[in-house]
């Protein structure tokens, strides 16, 4: 099994890395050089969208991070897709919602505050409003529930939580979202999150990026966290 990534600091790549660690997947990680047109052209034969990550298992190639998570769970431990029809429906609900609503809101504000490309088309007040609408939905869904689908962790938690990869650096979750804060705190205690956090820090350091001080956009072809994920 092979996993193609552009770097380990991407929220979308983190989804797959988290699932791999939680499910005990053994794979070869192939890092594509974004600064090399030839490398990107070669990668387009794996994923014509040229976004990351992508997975190959034998003759099967899967792209889109959510699809990768679902495949890994289905082939390793289907309980991660929900243990009952109701839980499975909630898993689907939150994974679809994450792509349509939470992702654009969080990543838009993240890009504005940390300088990731592409630059947002909205001003920061509008981005904050988008974020708060999405956070209110997520907080409501987690109120009275340990995880998104119920009492057990699922791939929905991995997918949604990965979008909070830069929550602290970009101050994405203001006070008042108690259920989100509790849920994120629990996930951050997991070995998989700690391991992928180390990977993120190492990737940022390799590019010489200090997010505590930087506000300038990242050069295209270096650490392109916002543009190449999918």
N, C-alpha and C positions, 0 to 999 in steps of 0.2 A: 504494500500500500504506500502511496506517495501523496504528500500534501504540498501544494505549491503556494508560496506566500511571497509578499514583497518585503515585509519586515514584521517583527514580533511586537511592535508598538501599536498596531492597528486594532481598533475595537472589533472589526469583522474577523480578522485573523484570530483574535483572542477567543471568539466563540468556538472555533474549531479546536484550538489548543486546549481550552477548558474541557470540552467534551472528550478529547483524546485522553487527557489525564484522568478524568473521572471514570472513563470506561476501559482504561487500560489498553488503549490502542497502540500498537507498534507500527510506526511508519517512518519513511524517509522524508525529511523536510527539505524541499528544494526552494532556495531563495532566488527569486528572479531579480536581476539588476535593472532597476527602473531607468538608470542612466544609459542603458544599452538598447538602441533601437533593434538590433539583431536579436537580443534576448527577448524583447517584448514581441517581436514578430514570431519567434519560435513558440513563445507561450500562447500566442493567439491560436495555435493549433490545438491547444488544450482547452482554452476558454476564449472563444471568439470575442467576448465582451472585454477582454483584457483587464478584468477585475479579479480581486483576490478575496478569499482563497479558492482553490480548486482541489479536488480529490480524485485520485485514480485508484481503483481497486480492481486489479486484473484488467479486463477489457472495459470496465465501466468507468466513465468520467462524469463527475458531478461538480457543477459550480452553483453558486448561491449558498451563502453560509448557512442559512436556515435549512436548506435541503441536505447539506452535509451533516448537520446535527441530527436530523431526522433519520438519515441513513445509518449513521453510526449507532444510534440508539436502537433502531430496528434490528440491526445485525448483531449487537452486543448484549443489550439488556432492554427489552421493550418496555419495562416498567418506567423508564425515563420518558416515555411518550404518554404516560398516564396509565393508572392501574384500573380504571373503570371508564365506561363511555363518557361519563360526565367530566372526569379529569382529562381525558383525551381531547374533548371539545374545548376545555379551557386552555389546554396547551396550544391548540391551533389558534384559538381566539387571540391569545397574547402574542404569539409569534407573528400573526398577520398584522395585528395592531402595531407591534414594534416597528415593522417595516414601513407602514403607512403613516404613522403619526409620531411615535416617540423618536425614532431615528432622525427624521428631518428636523424636529424641534431641538433635540439635544445637540446634534452635530452642527446645526446652524449656529447656536450660541457658542459652542466649543470653538468652532473655527474663528468666530469673531474675537473671542477673548484670548485665544492662544496663537492666532495668526496662521492657522492651517489653511491651505488652499482647498477648494476655491473660496474666494472672498464672498461673504454673504451679500445678498441683494437687499436685505432689509436692514434698518437701523437696529441698534441693540435693544431699544425699548420694545420694538415689535418682536424681536427674537425672544426676549424674556417673557413676553406675554404668551407666545406660542409654547414655550417650555412649561410655564406654569399651568396652562390648560392640560398638557399631557401629564405632568406630574400629579395633578389633582385626580386624574383618572386612575393612574397607577396606584397612588396612595389609597384611593377608595377600594381598589381591587385587592389590596394587601391587608386592609383593615380587618382584623379578626381571623386572618388566615396566615399560616406560617410561610407558605410558598404560594406561587401564583395559581397553581392548580389544586392546592390542598395542603395536606400535612407532609407530603414528600416532595423533595426536589425533583424537577424535570428539566428537559432541554429548554423549556420556556424561560426558566430562571436564568440559565446560562446565556441565552440569546439576549434577553432584556438587560441583564446586569452588565453584559459586555459593553453596552452603550454608555455605561457610567465609568468607563476606563479612565477618563480625565475629569471625573466629577470634582475631585478635590482641587486639582490644578486650575480648573476653569470656574470653580464655585457654582456648579450646576444645580445643586439642591439646597435652596435656602431653608432657614429654620421653619418648622411648622409641618413638615412632611414626616411625621413620626413613624408611620408604617414603613415608608421607603427607607428611612434611616436605620430602623431595626433590621429590616430584610438585608440591606447592603452590608451591615455590620456582621451578620451571620455568615453571609457568603464570603466575606473577606477573611474569615477565620478558616476557611477550607484550604487544604493543602494545594488544591489546583489553582485557587486564586493567588495564593502567595507565590507559587511557582511562576505563574504568568505575569505577576507584577514584577518579579525579578527580571524576567525576559524583557518586559517593557522598558525597565530602567536601563538595562544593558543596551537595548537598541537605541534609546535616546542618547545614551552616552557615546555610542559608536558614531553617531552623527554630530556629536558635539552640541547637543541641544539641552539647554537648561530652561525648563518651563517656568521656573520661579521668577525669571527675569525677562524672558523673551516675549516680544509681541510682534516682531516682524514676520512676514510670511515665510514659510519654508520654501527653499528653492525647488522648483519642479525637477523631478528626477532624483531627489534625495529622499527625505522622509515625507512621503505624500500620504499622510494618514487619512485624509478626508476623501480624496478623489478616487482611490483605487480599490476601495473596499466594496464588497457586495455579498 
